[in-house]
Amino acid sequence: MMVRLPDVPAMLRLPRTAPYLLASVAALGVDLAGFVVLVEVLGSAPAAGVLSYSAGIAAHWQLSSRLVWADRVSREPAQRIVQMSLFLLSALIGLALTACVLVLAEWAGWAPLAAKAVAVAVSFCATYLLRAVFVFSDRQRA
């Protein structure tokens, strides 16, 4: 039996990339705004970070599934839960990549903002590819 690989270039067309970038920026805004508010309310940066990051993921799902890949979101509830789970997994992979880049950059003596900029770019590219190929593929829509 032959395994058919997804058509990656077709999934990376600019019409999806630009809205995905906007959704990412908006979700980052939710994350950062929530973090600022929750630090004041909770008095704990780690707790605020976890909650605000979660809110950012939820916002990103809402925007991505409606504006970027609306034509690839499953209509069947069970399959949509699979897509949502894969979306969350891709976000956690993005978080892990961000942490790795920041640790390596700190070890190499980079300035924190430069390291963060590289980490954001790496995470953005990785999550976009994961979501295009695995989360919102034609196979996941079935």
N, C-alpha and C positions, 0 to 999 in steps of 0.2 A: 504494500500500500504506500502510495506517495503522499508525503506531507506537503501541503501547500503553504508557503510562507506568505505573510501579508504583504501587500504592495505598499511598502513604506513611503516611497516618494509621493504617491497619491494621498497619503494621510498627512503629509507635511506641507500641503499647499498653503500659501500665504493667507487665503481667506479664513482659515482656521487659526493661524498663528496670531494674527493681529487681535481678534477677539479674545483669544486665550491670554494674551499679554494683558489686555484690559481687565479681564476677570482676575488674573493674578494680582494686579496692582490693587484692585478693589478689595480682594480678600486680605491682602497685606494691610490695607487700611483698617479693615475690621479688626484684624489681629492687633495692630499697634494701638488703635483707639481703645479696644477692650483691655489691653494690657495696662495702659495708663490709668484707666478708671478702676480696674480691679486691684491694682497695687494700692491705691488709696483706700478702697473699701476693705480689702482683705488684709492689707499690711504684709503681704508675703509675695515676693517676686516670683518664686518658683510656682506657687499655686496660680497666681495671676497669669504666668506664662503658659501653663498647661491649659487653663480655661480659655484664654484668648486665642491660642493656637488652634484649639478645637473649634472655636467659633469661626476662625478664618477658614478652616477646612470645610465647615458646613456652608459658609458663604461661597466658597470656591465651587463646591458641588452644585449649589443652586445656580450660579452663574454659568458654569461650564455645561451643565446638562440642559440648560435652556437657551443659551446664546451661542455656544461654540459647537456642541455636538447634539443638538436637539434631534436631528435626524437619525442619530445612532443610539438613542436611549431606548432601552427595552420597554415595551408596553406591558409585558407580563411581570407581575409583582415579584415573583421568586427570582427571575433573572435580573430585575432591577436591583434587588438586594445584593446579588452577586456583583453587579457593576459598582454599587456603592461601597462594597467591601474592598474591591480591587482599587477603587479610587482612594479609600483610606490607606490601604497598603502602599500605594504610590506616594501618598503624602508622607508617610512614615519613612519611606526610602529617601525621599527628598530631605527630610529632617536629618536622617543619619548621614547623608552625603554632606549636608551643611556642617554638621558637627565635625566630620572628618576633615573637611577643608579648613575649618577654623583651627582645629588642633594642629594640623600640619603647618599651616601658615604661622601660627604662634611659635611653633618649634623652629621655623625658618627665620623668625624675627621680622615678619611682615607687620606693617601698621594694621591695627584692627579694622579700620574702615576699608582698606584695600582688600583684606582677607574676606570681609563680609561681602564686598562687591563680587569677588570671584565665587564665593559660596552661593550667592543668590543666582548668578549666571549658571553655575553647574546644576544647582537644584532645579531651576526653571527648565533647562534643556532636558534633564533626566525625566522629570515628571511629565513634561509635554510628550516625550517619546513613549513613556510607559502608558500614558492615557490614550494616546493615538493608536498604539499598536495593540494594547491588551484590554483597556477598560472600555473604550468606545469603538472597538472593532466591529465589523459586520457580524462576526461570530458571536459576540456578546449581546448583540441586539436581538437575536432570534427569540 
